[in-house]
Amino acid sequence: SVQAIGTFAGSTITMEGSNDGVNWSNLNDEAVPGNACSFTAAGFKGVLQTVKYIRPKVTGGNATGLKVVLINR
């Protein structure tokens, strides 16, 4: 699961994945497989794909102090 925490101030966090650490793609939301796993407010979501590398990408807004916590097995 992925947890996003903080004050977003118009920012979006999108979870990206890669198996080679070079080429990155949006990961899908487990609850809505056709949608990217992204946050515009604090919350929890699941990631559909299993990949070697996962990173958060922040775009837009003026957020500070955002935190992403990922639990994987």
All heavy atoms as TSV, in Angstrom:
chain	resi	resn	atom	element	x	y	z
A	1	SER	N	N	0.837	-1.182	0.000
A	1	SER	CA	C	0.000	0.000	0.000
A	1	SER	C	C	0.879	1.240	0.000
A	1	SER	O	O	2.033	1.195	0.410
A	1	SER	CB	C	-0.944	-0.002	1.199
A	1	SER	OG	O	-0.219	0.105	2.402
A	2	VAL	N	N	0.300	2.327	-0.473
A	2	VAL	CA	C	0.993	3.611	-0.531
A	2	VAL	C	C	0.202	4.609	0.300
A	2	VAL	O	O	-1.018	4.692	0.175
A	2	VAL	CB	C	1.088	4.136	-1.979
A	2	VAL	CG1	C	1.796	5.483	-2.022
A	2	VAL	CG2	C	1.783	3.141	-2.878
A	3	GLN	N	N	0.899	5.355	1.139
A	3	GLN	CA	C	0.272	6.413	1.918
A	3	GLN	C	C	0.932	7.726	1.561
A	3	GLN	O	O	2.164	7.829	1.558
A	3	GLN	CB	C	0.415	6.158	3.421
A	3	GLN	CG	C	-0.238	7.225	4.268
A	3	GLN	CD	C	-0.065	6.971	5.760
A	3	GLN	OE1	O	0.787	6.196	6.185
A	3	GLN	NE2	N	-0.866	7.639	6.563
A	4	ALA	N	N	0.111	8.716	1.236
A	4	ALA	CA	C	0.609	10.067	0.968
A	4	ALA	C	C	0.167	10.966	2.119
A	4	ALA	O	O	-0.978	10.903	2.562
A	4	ALA	CB	C	0.057	10.581	-0.347
A	5	ILE	N	N	1.102	11.783	2.607
A	5	ILE	CA	C	0.866	12.633	3.773
A	5	ILE	C	C	1.360	14.038	3.448
A	5	ILE	O	O	2.376	14.203	2.778
A	5	ILE	CB	C	1.646	12.102	4.989
A	5	ILE	CG1	C	1.301	10.640	5.263
A	5	ILE	CG2	C	1.393	12.954	6.234
A	5	ILE	CD1	C	2.288	9.948	6.179
A	6	GLY	N	N	0.679	15.048	3.945
A	6	GLY	CA	C	1.149	16.414	3.816
A	6	GLY	C	C	0.097	17.353	3.284
A	6	GLY	O	O	-1.046	16.982	3.059
A	7	THR	N	N	0.516	18.594	3.076
A	7	THR	CA	C	-0.352	19.626	2.519
A	7	THR	C	C	-0.031	19.754	1.038
A	7	THR	O	O	1.075	20.150	0.668
A	7	THR	CB	C	-0.123	20.968	3.238
A	7	THR	OG1	O	-0.358	20.772	4.635
A	7	THR	CG2	C	-1.045	22.036	2.700
A	8	PHE	N	N	-0.981	19.418	0.197
A	8	PHE	CA	C	-0.731	19.301	-1.233
A	8	PHE	C	C	-0.690	20.639	-1.965
A	8	PHE	O	O	0.030	20.770	-2.946
A	8	PHE	CB	C	-1.770	18.366	-1.863
A	8	PHE	CG	C	-1.449	16.915	-1.618
A	8	PHE	CD1	C	-1.571	16.368	-0.350
A	8	PHE	CD2	C	-0.988	16.120	-2.635
A	8	PHE	CE1	C	-1.264	15.042	-0.113
A	8	PHE	CE2	C	-0.668	14.793	-2.414
A	8	PHE	CZ	C	-0.814	14.252	-1.147
A	9	ALA	N	N	-1.443	21.629	-1.545
A	9	ALA	CA	C	-1.406	22.972	-2.138
A	9	ALA	C	C	-1.441	22.938	-3.666
A	9	ALA	O	O	-0.667	23.603	-4.335
A	9	ALA	CB	C	-0.187	23.743	-1.638
A	10	GLY	N	N	-2.319	22.113	-4.231
A	10	GLY	CA	C	-2.459	22.019	-5.677
A	10	GLY	C	C	-1.534	21.035	-6.357
A	10	GLY	O	O	-1.580	20.862	-7.569
A	11	SER	N	N	-0.682	20.354	-5.603
A	11	SER	CA	C	0.252	19.381	-6.183
A	11	SER	C	C	-0.419	18.021	-6.365
A	11	SER	O	O	-1.403	17.704	-5.704
A	11	SER	CB	C	1.471	19.195	-5.283
A	11	SER	OG	O	2.211	20.384	-5.210
A	12	THR	N	N	0.148	17.218	-7.266
A	12	THR	CA	C	-0.283	15.842	-7.482
A	12	THR	C	C	0.927	14.933	-7.339
A	12	THR	O	O	1.989	15.219	-7.884
A	12	THR	CB	C	-0.882	15.667	-8.897
A	12	THR	OG1	O	-2.021	16.529	-9.027
A	12	THR	CG2	C	-1.297	14.227	-9.153
A	13	ILE	N	N	0.757	13.837	-6.597
A	13	ILE	CA	C	1.778	12.798	-6.507
A	13	ILE	C	C	1.305	11.636	-7.367
A	13	ILE	O	O	0.200	11.130	-7.167
A	13	ILE	CB	C	1.986	12.299	-5.069
A	13	ILE	CG1	C	2.495	13.415	-4.167
A	13	ILE	CG2	C	2.952	11.107	-5.051
A	13	ILE	CD1	C	2.565	13.020	-2.694
A	14	THR	N	N	2.134	11.212	-8.310
A	14	THR	CA	C	1.835	10.046	-9.132
A	14	THR	C	C	2.911	9.005	-8.884
A	14	THR	O	O	4.108	9.320	-8.919
A	14	THR	CB	C	1.804	10.411	-10.631
A	14	THR	OG1	O	0.851	11.461	-10.819
A	14	THR	CG2	C	1.423	9.223	-11.488
A	15	MET	N	N	2.492	7.780	-8.631
A	15	MET	CA	C	3.444	6.699	-8.395
A	15	MET	C	C	3.903	6.144	-9.740
A	15	MET	O	O	3.088	5.849	-10.620
A	15	MET	CB	C	2.813	5.598	-7.552
A	15	MET	CG	C	2.360	6.071	-6.180
A	15	MET	SD	S	3.635	6.916	-5.215
A	15	MET	CE	C	4.855	5.618	-5.033
A	16	GLU	N	N	5.222	6.035	-9.904
A	16	GLU	CA	C	5.816	5.517	-11.135
A	16	GLU	C	C	6.614	4.250	-10.820
A	16	GLU	O	O	7.135	4.098	-9.720
A	16	GLU	CB	C	6.753	6.542	-11.759
A	16	GLU	CG	C	6.057	7.786	-12.246
A	16	GLU	CD	C	7.005	8.746	-12.932
A	16	GLU	OE1	O	8.199	8.785	-12.571
A	16	GLU	OE2	O	6.554	9.444	-13.840
A	17	GLY	N	N	6.708	3.367	-11.812
A	17	GLY	CA	C	7.459	2.133	-11.637
A	17	GLY	C	C	8.382	1.850	-12.803
A	17	GLY	O	O	8.175	2.352	-13.912
A	18	SER	N	N	9.416	1.044	-12.535
A	18	SER	CA	C	10.394	0.680	-13.554
A	18	SER	C	C	11.003	-0.670	-13.173
A	18	SER	O	O	11.143	-0.983	-11.991
A	18	SER	CB	C	11.493	1.730	-13.621
A	18	SER	OG	O	12.541	1.324	-14.479
A	19	ASN	N	N	11.378	-1.439	-14.167
A	19	ASN	CA	C	12.122	-2.666	-13.906
A	19	ASN	C	C	13.604	-2.513	-14.214
A	19	ASN	O	O	14.403	-3.364	-13.837
A	19	ASN	CB	C	11.538	-3.836	-14.699
A	19	ASN	CG	C	10.252	-4.335	-14.075
A	19	ASN	OD1	O	10.098	-4.306	-12.860
A	19	ASN	ND2	N	9.324	-4.773	-14.896
A	20	ASP	N	N	13.990	-1.417	-14.888
A	20	ASP	CA	C	15.401	-1.207	-15.218
A	20	ASP	C	C	15.998	0.034	-14.563
A	20	ASP	O	O	17.175	0.295	-14.684
A	20	ASP	CB	C	15.600	-1.156	-16.736
A	20	ASP	CG	C	14.886	-0.003	-17.405
A	20	ASP	OD1	O	14.364	0.905	-16.714
A	20	ASP	OD2	O	14.845	0.013	-18.656
A	21	GLY	N	N	15.172	0.832	-13.850
A	21	GLY	CA	C	15.655	2.034	-13.190
A	21	GLY	C	C	15.920	3.192	-14.138
A	21	GLY	O	O	16.408	4.232	-13.717
A	22	VAL	N	N	15.593	3.032	-15.421
A	22	VAL	CA	C	15.816	4.069	-16.429
A	22	VAL	C	C	14.488	4.520	-17.055
A	22	VAL	O	O	14.221	5.701	-17.164
A	22	VAL	CB	C	16.773	3.567	-17.540
A	22	VAL	CG1	C	16.918	4.601	-18.643
A	22	VAL	CG2	C	18.131	3.213	-16.953
A	23	ASN	N	N	13.691	3.567	-17.470
A	23	ASN	CA	C	12.417	3.849	-18.134
A	23	ASN	C	C	11.281	3.728	-17.116
A	23	ASN	O	O	11.074	2.655	-16.542
A	23	ASN	CB	C	12.192	2.850	-19.278
A	23	ASN	CG	C	13.288	2.974	-20.319
A	23	ASN	OD1	O	13.380	3.965	-21.015
A	23	ASN	ND2	N	14.153	1.970	-20.395
A	24	TRP	N	N	10.566	4.841	-16.892
A	24	TRP	CA	C	9.540	4.924	-15.857
A	24	TRP	C	C	8.163	5.089	-16.491
A	24	TRP	O	O	8.014	5.794	-17.490
A	24	TRP	CB	C	9.822	6.089	-14.924
A	24	TRP	CG	C	11.094	5.896	-14.160
A	24	TRP	CD1	C	12.356	6.238	-14.565
A	24	TRP	CD2	C	11.241	5.276	-12.889
A	24	TRP	NE1	N	13.276	5.877	-13.614
A	24	TRP	CE2	C	12.616	5.282	-12.571
A	24	TRP	CE3	C	10.344	4.728	-11.979
A	24	TRP	CZ2	C	13.097	4.764	-11.380
A	24	TRP	CZ3	C	10.842	4.210	-10.795
A	24	TRP	CH2	C	12.206	4.235	-10.502
A	25	SER	N	N	7.155	4.455	-15.872
A	25	SER	CA	C	5.763	4.563	-16.311
A	25	SER	C	C	4.871	4.712	-15.093
A	25	SER	O	O	5.210	4.251	-14.002
A	25	SER	CB	C	5.328	3.307	-17.075
A	25	SER	OG	O	6.095	3.134	-18.230
A	26	ASN	N	N	3.703	5.330	-15.294
A	26	ASN	CA	C	2.731	5.444	-14.213
A	26	ASN	C	C	2.264	4.056	-13.797
A	26	ASN	O	O	2.036	3.192	-14.641
A	26	ASN	CB	C	1.507	6.255	-14.655
A	26	ASN	CG	C	1.820	7.712	-14.841
A	26	ASN	OD1	O	2.834	8.216	-14.371
A	26	ASN	ND2	N	0.932	8.418	-15.513
A	27	LEU	N	N	2.122	3.853	-12.503
A	27	LEU	CA	C	1.558	2.620	-11.975
A	27	LEU	C	C	0.050	2.797	-11.820
A	27	LEU	O	O	-0.427	3.903	-11.562
A	27	LEU	CB	C	2.197	2.261	-10.638
A	27	LEU	CG	C	3.686	1.945	-10.714
A	27	LEU	CD1	C	4.261	1.763	-9.315
A	27	LEU	CD2	C	3.928	0.708	-11.558
A	28	ASN	N	N	-0.697	1.717	-11.959
A	28	ASN	CA	C	-2.155	1.789	-11.883
A	28	ASN	C	C	-2.651	1.633	-10.454
A	28	ASN	O	O	-2.077	0.900	-9.650
A	28	ASN	CB	C	-2.795	0.703	-12.748
A	28	ASN	CG	C	-2.648	0.996	-14.224
A	28	ASN	OD1	O	-2.556	2.138	-14.633
A	28	ASN	ND2	N	-2.625	-0.042	-15.027
A	29	ASP	N	N	-3.753	2.318	-10.188
A	29	ASP	CA	C	-4.460	2.218	-8.916
A	29	ASP	C	C	-5.112	0.845	-8.831
A	29	ASP	O	O	-5.825	0.433	-9.740
A	29	ASP	CB	C	-5.521	3.320	-8.864
A	29	ASP	CG	C	-6.235	3.411	-7.535
A	29	ASP	OD1	O	-6.315	2.406	-6.813
A	29	ASP	OD2	O	-6.736	4.510	-7.230
A	30	GLU	N	N	-4.861	0.127	-7.759
A	30	GLU	CA	C	-5.407	-1.219	-7.591
A	30	GLU	C	C	-6.942	-1.213	-7.602
A	30	GLU	O	O	-7.568	-2.126	-8.138
A	30	GLU	CB	C	-4.897	-1.804	-6.271
A	30	GLU	CG	C	-5.263	-3.240	-6.027
A	30	GLU	CD	C	-4.638	-3.748	-4.749
A	30	GLU	OE1	O	-4.824	-3.110	-3.689
A	30	GLU	OE2	O	-3.949	-4.776	-4.818
A	31	ALA	N	N	-7.561	-0.182	-7.048
A	31	ALA	CA	C	-9.025	-0.109	-6.974
A	31	ALA	C	C	-9.662	0.233	-8.316
A	31	ALA	O	O	-10.790	-0.150	-8.584
A	31	ALA	CB	C	-9.445	0.907	-5.920
A	32	VAL	N	N	-8.946	0.985	-9.156
A	32	VAL	CA	C	-9.452	1.403	-10.474
A	32	VAL	C	C	-8.330	1.159	-11.478
A	32	VAL	O	O	-7.582	2.074	-11.815
A	32	VAL	CB	C	-9.879	2.887	-10.471
A	32	VAL	CG1	C	-10.573	3.246	-11.772
A	32	VAL	CG2	C	-10.765	3.208	-9.279
A	33	PRO	N	N	-8.166	-0.089	-11.973
A	33	PRO	CA	C	-7.004	-0.471	-12.764
A	33	PRO	C	C	-6.684	0.410	-13.978
A	33	PRO	O	O	-5.539	0.503	-14.366
A	33	PRO	CB	C	-7.330	-1.895	-13.196
A	33	PRO	CG	C	-8.205	-2.411	-12.112
A	33	PRO	CD	C	-9.030	-1.234	-11.697
A	34	GLY	N	N	-7.629	1.099	-14.563
A	34	GLY	CA	C	-7.344	1.963	-15.701
A	34	GLY	C	C	-6.810	3.330	-15.321
A	34	GLY	O	O	-6.388	4.094	-16.177
A	35	ASN	N	N	-6.806	3.648	-14.032
A	35	ASN	CA	C	-6.367	4.963	-13.562
A	35	ASN	C	C	-4.988	4.886	-12.921
A	35	ASN	O	O	-4.657	3.899	-12.256
A	35	ASN	CB	C	-7.342	5.523	-12.528
A	35	ASN	CG	C	-8.675	5.903	-13.121
A	35	ASN	OD1	O	-8.869	5.904	-14.332
A	35	ASN	ND2	N	-9.619	6.219	-12.267
A	36	ALA	N	N	-4.214	5.944	-13.102
A	36	ALA	CA	C	-2.900	6.026	-12.451
A	36	ALA	C	C	-3.076	6.094	-10.939
A	36	ALA	O	O	-4.058	6.648	-10.437
A	36	ALA	CB	C	-2.150	7.258	-12.938
A	37	CYS	N	N	-2.140	5.522	-10.215
A	37	CYS	CA	C	-2.118	5.631	-8.757
A	37	CYS	C	C	-1.566	7.016	-8.431
A	37	CYS	O	O	-0.353	7.238	-8.478
A	37	CYS	CB	C	-1.248	4.528	-8.155
A	37	CYS	SG	S	-1.241	4.549	-6.356
A	38	SER	N	N	-2.481	7.949	-8.142
A	38	SER	CA	C	-2.067	9.321	-7.883
A	38	SER	C	C	-2.873	9.914	-6.733
A	38	SER	O	O	-3.955	9.424	-6.401
A	38	SER	CB	C	-2.226	10.179	-9.144
A	38	SER	OG	O	-3.580	10.238	-9.526
A	39	PHE	N	N	-2.312	10.950	-6.130
A	39	PHE	CA	C	-2.915	11.599	-4.976
A	39	PHE	C	C	-2.960	13.105	-5.198
A	39	PHE	O	O	-1.982	13.697	-5.651
A	39	PHE	CB	C	-2.074	11.358	-3.720
A	39	PHE	CG	C	-1.942	9.921	-3.316
A	39	PHE	CD1	C	-0.948	9.118	-3.871
A	39	PHE	CD2	C	-2.792	9.370	-2.382
A	39	PHE	CE1	C	-0.811	7.800	-3.495
A	39	PHE	CE2	C	-2.654	8.039	-1.996
A	39	PHE	CZ	C	-1.666	7.254	-2.552
A	40	THR	N	N	-4.081	13.726	-4.840
A	40	THR	CA	C	-4.189	15.181	-4.780
A	40	THR	C	C	-4.494	15.613	-3.353
A	40	THR	O	O	-4.640	16.797	-3.073
A	40	THR	CB	C	-5.274	15.708	-5.736
A	40	THR	OG1	O	-6.517	15.067	-5.425
A	40	THR	CG2	C	-4.885	15.444	-7.191
A	41	ALA	N	N	-4.592	14.640	-2.467
A	41	ALA	CA	C	-4.807	14.867	-1.037
A	41	ALA	C	C	-4.253	13.658	-0.294
A	41	ALA	O	O	-4.034	12.594	-0.888
A	41	ALA	CB	C	-6.297	15.028	-0.740
A	42	ALA	N	N	-4.057	13.812	0.996
A	42	ALA	CA	C	-3.536	12.724	1.813
A	42	ALA	C	C	-4.462	11.514	1.748
A	42	ALA	O	O	-5.683	11.656	1.648
A	42	ALA	CB	C	-3.370	13.193	3.258
A	43	GLY	N	N	-3.883	10.304	1.781
A	43	GLY	CA	C	-4.698	9.097	1.763
A	43	GLY	C	C	-3.883	7.853	1.511
A	43	GLY	O	O	-2.652	7.892	1.453
A	44	PHE	N	N	-4.601	6.722	1.344
A	44	PHE	CA	C	-4.017	5.415	1.069
A	44	PHE	C	C	-4.517	4.901	-0.270
A	44	PHE	O	O	-5.679	5.103	-0.617
A	44	PHE	CB	C	-4.457	4.387	2.122
A	44	PHE	CG	C	-3.705	4.437	3.404
A	44	PHE	CD1	C	-4.176	5.190	4.462
A	44	PHE	CD2	C	-2.550	3.708	3.570
A	44	PHE	CE1	C	-3.499	5.224	5.663
A	44	PHE	CE2	C	-1.858	3.731	4.770
A	44	PHE	CZ	C	-2.336	4.491	5.816
A	45	LYS	N	N	-3.666	4.193	-1.000
A	45	LYS	CA	C	-4.053	3.507	-2.232
A	45	LYS	C	C	-3.203	2.260	-2.379
A	45	LYS	O	O	-2.151	2.131	-1.758
A	45	LYS	CB	C	-3.857	4.391	-3.458
A	45	LYS	CG	C	-4.805	5.577	-3.491
A	45	LYS	CD	C	-4.835	6.238	-4.824
A	45	LYS	CE	C	-5.837	7.383	-4.754
A	45	LYS	NZ	N	-6.128	7.927	-6.053
A	46	GLY	N	N	-3.650	1.369	-3.251
A	46	GLY	CA	C	-2.882	0.186	-3.591
A	46	GLY	C	C	-2.339	0.316	-4.997
A	46	GLY	O	O	-2.953	0.962	-5.850
A	47	VAL	N	N	-1.199	-0.293	-5.262
A	47	VAL	CA	C	-0.581	-0.305	-6.589
A	47	VAL	C	C	-0.840	-1.656	-7.221
A	47	VAL	O	O	-0.627	-2.691	-6.590
A	47	VAL	CB	C	0.941	-0.036	-6.493
A	47	VAL	CG1	C	1.614	-0.235	-7.829
A	47	VAL	CG2	C	1.193	1.364	-5.967
A	48	LEU	N	N	-1.302	-1.666	-8.469
A	48	LEU	CA	C	-1.665	-2.900	-9.156
A	48	LEU	C	C	-0.449	-3.714	-9.601
A	48	LEU	O	O	-0.396	-4.921	-9.415
A	48	LEU	CB	C	-2.550	-2.574	-10.366
A	48	LEU	CG	C	-3.111	-3.754	-11.135
A	48	LEU	CD1	C	-4.018	-4.592	-10.252
A	48	LEU	CD2	C	-3.880	-3.268	-12.344
A	49	GLN	N	N	0.559	-3.083	-10.192
A	49	GLN	CA	C	1.707	-3.795	-10.757
A	49	GLN	C	C	2.762	-4.135	-9.704
A	49	GLN	O	O	2.882	-3.470	-8.692
A	49	GLN	CB	C	2.390	-2.958	-11.850
A	49	GLN	CG	C	1.554	-2.715	-13.059
A	49	GLN	CD	C	0.754	-1.431	-12.955
A	49	GLN	OE1	O	0.586	-0.863	-11.899
A	49	GLN	NE2	N	0.248	-0.975	-14.088
A	50	THR	N	N	3.528	-5.160	-10.025
A	50	THR	CA	C	4.708	-5.506	-9.240
A	50	THR	C	C	5.924	-5.135	-10.085
A	50	THR	O	O	6.090	-5.640	-11.188
A	50	THR	CB	C	4.739	-7.009	-8.931
A	50	THR	OG1	O	3.557	-7.346	-8.218
A	50	THR	CG2	C	5.957	-7.376	-8.118
A	51	VAL	N	N	6.737	-4.210	-9.579
A	51	VAL	CA	C	7.910	-3.733	-10.315
A	51	VAL	C	C	9.113	-3.709	-9.379
A	51	VAL	O	O	8.974	-3.751	-8.158
A	51	VAL	CB	C	7.677	-2.324	-10.912
A	51	VAL	CG1	C	6.613	-2.356	-11.988
A	51	VAL	CG2	C	7.313	-1.316	-9.843
A	52	LYS	N	N	10.289	-3.625	-9.968
A	52	LYS	CA	C	11.527	-3.622	-9.190
A	52	LYS	C	C	11.738	-2.287	-8.467
A	52	LYS	O	O	12.194	-2.257	-7.326
A	52	LYS	CB	C	12.716	-3.919	-10.118
A	52	LYS	CG	C	14.017	-4.109	-9.398
A	52	LYS	CD	C	15.102	-4.575	-10.350
A	52	LYS	CE	C	16.414	-4.817	-9.624
A	52	LYS	NZ	N	17.461	-5.273	-10.540
A	53	TYR	N	N	11.432	-1.177	-9.140
A	53	TYR	CA	C	11.645	0.158	-8.582
A	53	TYR	C	C	10.336	0.938	-8.584
A	53	TYR	O	O	9.589	0.891	-9.559
A	53	TYR	CB	C	12.671	0.951	-9.399
A	53	TYR	CG	C	13.996	0.263	-9.561
A	53	TYR	CD1	C	14.329	-0.349	-10.762
A	53	TYR	CD2	C	14.914	0.227	-8.519
A	53	TYR	CE1	C	15.556	-0.983	-10.922
A	53	TYR	CE2	C	16.142	-0.409	-8.671
A	53	TYR	CZ	C	16.454	-1.001	-9.871
A	53	TYR	OH	O	17.662	-1.640	-10.026
A	54	ILE	N	N	10.082	1.666	-7.502
A	54	ILE	CA	C	8.909	2.544	-7.409
A	54	ILE	C	C	9.377	3.893	-6.892
A	54	ILE	O	O	10.211	3.964	-5.984
A	54	ILE	CB	C	7.852	1.965	-6.450
A	54	ILE	CG1	C	7.319	0.642	-6.990
A	54	ILE	CG2	C	6.706	2.946	-6.253
A	54	ILE	CD1	C	6.313	-0.029	-6.073
A	55	ARG	N	N	8.826	4.965	-7.496
A	55	ARG	CA	C	9.147	6.311	-7.018
A	55	ARG	C	C	7.903	7.189	-7.111
A	55	ARG	O	O	7.044	6.988	-7.967
A	55	ARG	CB	C	10.284	6.930	-7.822
A	55	ARG	CG	C	9.884	7.306	-9.244
A	55	ARG	CD	C	11.027	7.924	-10.001
A	55	ARG	NE	N	10.607	8.331	-11.353
A	55	ARG	CZ	C	11.436	8.742	-12.284
A	55	ARG	NH1	N	12.738	8.811	-12.038
A	55	ARG	NH2	N	10.982	9.096	-13.465
A	56	PRO	N	N	7.815	8.195	-6.238
A	56	PRO	CA	C	6.753	9.178	-6.369
A	56	PRO	C	C	7.225	10.321	-7.266
A	56	PRO	O	O	8.406	10.686	-7.252
A	56	PRO	CB	C	6.541	9.667	-4.937
A	56	PRO	CG	C	7.887	9.508	-4.300
A	56	PRO	CD	C	8.531	8.325	-4.980
A	57	LYS	N	N	6.315	10.861	-8.071
A	57	LYS	CA	C	6.625	12.026	-8.896
A	57	LYS	C	C	5.630	13.124	-8.520
A	57	LYS	O	O	4.423	12.928	-8.585
A	57	LYS	CB	C	6.487	11.683	-10.378
A	57	LYS	CG	C	6.801	12.844	-11.291
A	57	LYS	CD	C	6.672	12.439	-12.741
A	57	LYS	CE	C	6.976	13.603	-13.668
A	57	LYS	NZ	N	6.802	13.205	-15.078
A	58	VAL	N	N	6.151	14.279	-8.099
A	58	VAL	CA	C	5.313	15.404	-7.695
A	58	VAL	C	C	5.273	16.418	-8.820
A	58	VAL	O	O	6.317	16.815	-9.347
A	58	VAL	CB	C	5.847	16.071	-6.406
A	58	VAL	CG1	C	4.978	17.250	-6.009
A	58	VAL	CG2	C	5.947	15.056	-5.278
A	59	THR	N	N	4.059	16.831	-9.197
A	59	THR	CA	C	3.888	17.842	-10.240
A	59	THR	C	C	2.901	18.904	-9.769
A	59	THR	O	O	2.017	18.645	-8.951
A	59	THR	CB	C	3.358	17.223	-11.552
A	59	THR	OG1	O	2.145	16.521	-11.284
A	59	THR	CG2	C	4.379	16.269	-12.168
A	60	GLY	N	N	3.083	20.116	-10.303
A	60	GLY	CA	C	2.147	21.217	-10.056
A	60	GLY	C	C	2.136	21.707	-8.628
A	60	GLY	O	O	2.786	21.169	-7.744
A	61	GLY	N	N	1.377	22.748	-8.423
A	61	GLY	CA	C	1.157	23.286	-7.088
A	61	GLY	C	C	2.391	23.842	-6.422
A	61	GLY	O	O	3.414	24.098	-7.050
A	62	ASN	N	N	2.265	24.016	-5.113
A	62	ASN	CA	C	3.315	24.639	-4.315
A	62	ASN	C	C	3.469	23.908	-2.981
A	62	ASN	O	O	3.593	24.532	-1.939
A	62	ASN	CB	C	2.970	26.115	-4.097
A	62	ASN	CG	C	4.142	26.908	-3.580
A	62	ASN	OD1	O	5.290	26.523	-3.752
A	62	ASN	ND2	N	3.850	28.016	-2.930
A	63	ALA	N	N	3.428	22.590	-3.026
A	63	ALA	CA	C	3.462	21.794	-1.803
A	63	ALA	C	C	4.852	21.768	-1.182
A	63	ALA	O	O	5.864	21.817	-1.871
A	63	ALA	CB	C	3.019	20.373	-2.103
A	64	THR	N	N	4.860	21.680	0.141
A	64	THR	CA	C	6.096	21.449	0.888
A	64	THR	C	C	5.791	20.392	1.944
A	64	THR	O	O	4.674	20.283	2.423
A	64	THR	CB	C	6.602	22.726	1.577
A	64	THR	OG1	O	5.573	23.200	2.448
A	64	THR	CG2	C	6.953	23.797	0.570
A	65	GLY	N	N	6.770	19.612	2.277
A	65	GLY	CA	C	6.619	18.626	3.332
A	65	GLY	C	C	5.776	17.415	2.972
A	65	GLY	O	O	5.246	16.764	3.861
A	66	LEU	N	N	5.654	17.106	1.684
A	66	LEU	CA	C	4.931	15.900	1.308
A	66	LEU	C	C	5.771	14.674	1.663
A	66	LEU	O	O	6.996	14.697	1.567
A	66	LEU	CB	C	4.624	15.880	-0.187
A	66	LEU	CG	C	3.616	16.898	-0.685
A	66	LEU	CD1	C	3.471	16.805	-2.197
A	66	LEU	CD2	C	2.266	16.694	-0.020
A	67	LYS	N	N	5.084	13.602	2.054
A	67	LYS	CA	C	5.776	12.361	2.417
A	67	LYS	C	C	4.996	11.201	1.814
A	67	LYS	O	O	3.773	11.172	1.879
A	67	LYS	CB	C	5.822	12.240	3.943
A	67	LYS	CG	C	6.574	11.043	4.447
A	67	LYS	CD	C	6.633	11.083	5.973
A	67	LYS	CE	C	7.387	9.907	6.521
A	67	LYS	NZ	N	7.464	9.945	7.978
A	68	VAL	N	N	5.716	10.247	1.226
A	68	VAL	CA	C	5.114	9.030	0.677
A	68	VAL	C	C	5.724	7.840	1.404
A	68	VAL	O	O	6.939	7.712	1.474
A	68	VAL	CB	C	5.348	8.913	-0.846
A	68	VAL	CG1	C	4.810	7.610	-1.361
A	68	VAL	CG2	C	4.703	10.088	-1.578
A	69	VAL	N	N	4.862	6.984	1.937
A	69	VAL	CA	C	5.299	5.782	2.642
A	69	VAL	C	C	4.762	4.583	1.881
A	69	VAL	O	O	3.570	4.500	1.586
A	69	VAL	CB	C	4.770	5.767	4.102
A	69	VAL	CG1	C	5.239	4.526	4.823
A	69	VAL	CG2	C	5.197	7.025	4.833
A	70	LEU	N	N	5.647	3.660	1.542
A	70	LEU	CA	C	5.291	2.493	0.744
A	70	LEU	C	C	5.594	1.218	1.530
A	70	LEU	O	O	6.696	1.075	2.070
A	70	LEU	CB	C	6.104	2.489	-0.556
A	70	LEU	CG	C	5.965	1.288	-1.476
A	70	LEU	CD1	C	4.587	1.272	-2.129
A	70	LEU	CD2	C	7.055	1.326	-2.530
A	71	ILE	N	N	4.621	0.326	1.576
A	71	ILE	CA	C	4.825	-0.985	2.189
A	71	ILE	C	C	4.664	-1.994	1.059
A	71	ILE	O	O	3.675	-1.999	0.345
A	71	ILE	CB	C	3.798	-1.280	3.297
A	71	ILE	CG1	C	3.893	-0.248	4.399
A	71	ILE	CG2	C	3.963	-2.692	3.833
A	71	ILE	CD1	C	5.203	-0.225	5.136
A	72	ASN	N	N	5.666	-2.867	0.895
A	72	ASN	CA	C	5.673	-3.813	-0.208
A	72	ASN	C	C	6.075	-5.186	0.319
A	72	ASN	O	O	6.849	-5.288	1.248
A	72	ASN	CB	C	6.668	-3.348	-1.288
A	72	ASN	CG	C	6.507	-4.077	-2.578
A	72	ASN	OD1	O	5.542	-4.800	-2.783
A	72	ASN	ND2	N	7.456	-3.895	-3.465
A	73	ARG	N	N	5.537	-6.216	-0.293
A	73	ARG	CA	C	5.963	-7.566	0.088
A	73	ARG	C	C	6.244	-8.388	-1.122
A	73	ARG	O	O	5.885	-8.117	-2.208
A	73	ARG	CB	C	4.951	-8.252	0.979
A	73	ARG	CG	C	3.600	-8.447	0.321
A	73	ARG	CD	C	2.676	-9.190	1.282
A	73	ARG	NE	N	1.349	-9.120	0.752
A	73	ARG	CZ	C	0.654	-10.174	0.384
A	73	ARG	NH1	N	1.158	-11.368	0.508
A	73	ARG	NH2	N	-0.552	-10.059	-0.082
